[in-house]
Amino acid sequence: MAFRVRRLAPDDDRTDFTSGNIDLDRFFQRYAGQNQFRHHIGTTYVAVDDHGRIAGFATVAASELTVSRLPQSRRKRLPAYPLPVLRLARLAVDERHQRRGVASALLRAVFILARRMAADIGCLGVVVDAKPEAVGFYSRLGFFVVEATAGQLGDRPEPIPMFLELGAIPKPTEG
């Protein structure tokens, strides 16, 4: 099945989206629209199946990364001030579409956005705050762990910040 990736539209039906992660589902159903259309703090892209149903989503926002968070070997010739990055804030696939390439389609779209951002305004790469169970997934794509900033303690495990440099992002023709 082919999936088309596009921006979330105000009239998209998000009510029956179920990824298996209640926090991601709640964000998508309740907050993705207001973050995009009212507050303008992030944009959500959706993968839509042949029947027009939402199969998955990725929310992105402009962000920054300080060079001190990068491993020493990656800091060469980078300035000491905050550097522009694209933050992959959320990524989820509906349970009915998992393991069908939806996440890959969404990530390709995110990578295209990062390359466009680099050309238009500057972008060092993509940052994701990976849930512990997703670290292996992102590692296989070339993301590496960066130093965490101070977070809040809570009842949920802290996400693990990971980074993929622009040069390691596959070009659209590479797949």
PLY file of the C-alpha trace (Angstrom):
ply
format ascii 1.0
element vertex 175
property float x
property float y
property float z
element edge 174
property int vertex1
property int vertex2
end_header
0.00 0.00 0.00
1.30 3.45 -0.89
1.16 6.33 1.55
1.03 10.00 0.68
2.65 12.37 3.19
1.16 15.84 3.58
0.55 18.48 6.22
-2.21 17.90 8.72
-5.40 19.65 7.60
-7.86 21.25 10.05
-10.64 18.87 9.00
-8.61 15.64 9.24
-10.33 13.04 11.42
-7.87 12.08 14.17
-10.35 10.49 16.57
-9.73 6.82 15.78
-5.92 7.02 15.56
-4.39 4.40 17.86
-0.65 3.78 17.90
-0.49 1.75 21.09
1.10 4.67 22.96
-1.55 6.65 24.83
0.63 9.76 25.15
1.28 9.95 21.41
-2.38 9.26 20.63
-3.53 11.97 23.06
-1.07 14.47 21.58
-2.23 13.76 18.04
-5.94 13.81 18.84
-5.95 16.85 21.17
-2.89 19.01 20.65
-1.37 18.58 17.18
-4.02 20.77 15.58
-3.86 23.59 18.07
-0.04 23.54 18.08
-0.07 23.88 14.29
-3.08 26.07 13.54
-3.44 28.25 16.65
-0.01 28.50 18.30
2.25 27.90 15.25
4.84 26.06 17.34
5.08 22.89 15.28
3.77 21.33 12.09
2.36 17.83 11.88
2.71 15.77 8.73
0.45 12.79 8.18
0.83 9.66 6.09
-2.49 8.96 4.43
-3.44 5.58 2.95
-5.27 4.93 -0.33
-8.62 5.32 1.47
-7.74 8.71 2.97
-7.20 7.37 6.49
-4.33 8.65 8.59
-1.78 5.87 8.98
0.83 7.83 10.92
2.11 11.26 11.83
5.30 13.17 12.50
5.41 16.54 14.23
8.39 18.82 13.63
9.54 22.19 14.93
12.52 24.45 14.54
14.92 24.08 17.43
18.53 24.57 18.45
21.41 22.47 19.68
24.43 23.73 21.55
27.75 22.38 20.37
28.59 21.33 23.93
25.92 18.61 23.69
27.74 16.95 20.79
30.52 14.39 21.29
33.96 16.02 21.24
34.78 14.40 17.89
31.77 16.16 16.27
32.51 19.66 17.59
35.27 20.52 15.13
34.91 23.89 13.46
31.44 24.51 14.91
30.73 27.82 16.63
30.01 27.90 20.37
26.54 29.46 20.02
23.23 27.57 19.61
22.95 25.95 16.18
19.71 25.53 14.19
18.25 22.03 13.91
14.94 20.47 12.98
13.33 18.74 15.95
11.32 15.60 15.30
8.99 16.11 18.25
6.63 13.16 17.74
6.39 10.15 15.41
3.71 7.47 15.60
2.09 4.89 13.34
-1.46 3.62 13.73
-1.50 -0.01 14.90
-3.39 -1.05 11.75
-0.51 0.20 9.59
2.58 -0.74 11.60
5.41 -2.53 9.79
4.21 -1.31 6.39
6.76 1.45 5.77
4.72 4.32 7.22
7.48 5.45 9.60
10.00 5.32 6.75
7.75 7.47 4.55
7.33 10.00 7.35
11.06 10.09 8.06
11.83 10.66 4.37
9.51 13.68 4.52
11.23 14.93 7.70
14.64 14.54 6.07
13.47 16.52 3.03
12.28 19.26 5.40
15.69 19.30 7.13
17.49 19.65 3.80
15.09 22.43 2.77
15.59 24.16 6.12
19.38 23.92 5.67
19.16 25.55 2.24
16.67 28.24 3.26
17.69 29.29 6.76
20.34 26.91 8.12
20.09 23.51 9.75
22.78 21.29 11.24
20.59 18.15 11.25
17.67 16.47 13.01
17.22 16.07 16.77
14.79 13.60 18.32
13.98 12.94 21.95
13.66 9.19 21.57
11.59 7.09 23.89
13.83 4.38 25.39
12.15 1.66 23.30
12.84 3.64 20.08
16.59 4.20 20.58
17.50 1.12 18.52
15.25 2.24 15.66
16.88 5.68 15.50
20.39 4.25 15.97
19.94 2.04 12.90
19.17 5.22 10.92
22.45 6.82 12.01
21.23 8.94 14.92
23.61 9.07 17.87
23.00 10.00 21.50
23.82 13.58 22.49
24.25 14.96 25.98
20.94 15.54 27.71
19.98 18.84 29.21
18.52 18.96 32.69
15.03 17.50 32.65
12.21 17.01 35.07
11.89 13.87 37.10
8.56 12.16 36.78
6.88 8.80 36.63
7.86 8.23 32.99
11.34 7.43 31.69
13.13 10.45 30.32
13.54 10.53 26.53
17.03 10.07 25.17
18.17 12.95 22.94
19.61 11.76 19.64
20.99 13.61 16.63
21.49 12.93 12.92
23.86 15.27 11.08
22.70 16.80 7.82
25.50 15.04 5.92
24.24 11.65 7.15
20.68 12.28 5.98
20.00 10.21 2.87
19.39 12.21 -0.26
15.89 11.64 -1.73
17.32 9.44 -4.53
19.12 7.24 -1.97
15.84 5.90 -0.63
0 1
1 2
2 3
3 4
4 5
5 6
6 7
7 8
8 9
9 10
10 11
11 12
12 13
13 14
14 15
15 16
16 17
17 18
18 19
19 20
20 21
21 22
22 23
23 24
24 25
25 26
26 27
27 28
28 29
29 30
30 31
31 32
32 33
33 34
34 35
35 36
36 37
37 38
38 39
39 40
40 41
41 42
42 43
43 44
44 45
45 46
46 47
47 48
48 49
49 50
50 51
51 52
52 53
53 54
54 55
55 56
56 57
57 58
58 59
59 60
60 61
61 62
62 63
63 64
64 65
65 66
66 67
67 68
68 69
69 70
70 71
71 72
72 73
73 74
74 75
75 76
76 77
77 78
78 79
79 80
80 81
81 82
82 83
83 84
84 85
85 86
86 87
87 88
88 89
89 90
90 91
91 92
92 93
93 94
94 95
95 96
96 97
97 98
98 99
99 100
100 101
101 102
102 103
103 104
104 105
105 106
106 107
107 108
108 109
109 110
110 111
111 112
112 113
113 114
114 115
115 116
116 117
117 118
118 119
119 120
120 121
121 122
122 123
123 124
124 125
125 126
126 127
127 128
128 129
129 130
130 131
131 132
132 133
133 134
134 135
135 136
136 137
137 138
138 139
139 140
140 141
141 142
142 143
143 144
144 145
145 146
146 147
147 148
148 149
149 150
150 151
151 152
152 153
153 154
154 155
155 156
156 157
157 158
158 159
159 160
160 161
161 162
162 163
163 164
164 165
165 166
166 167
167 168
168 169
169 170
170 171
171 172
172 173
173 174
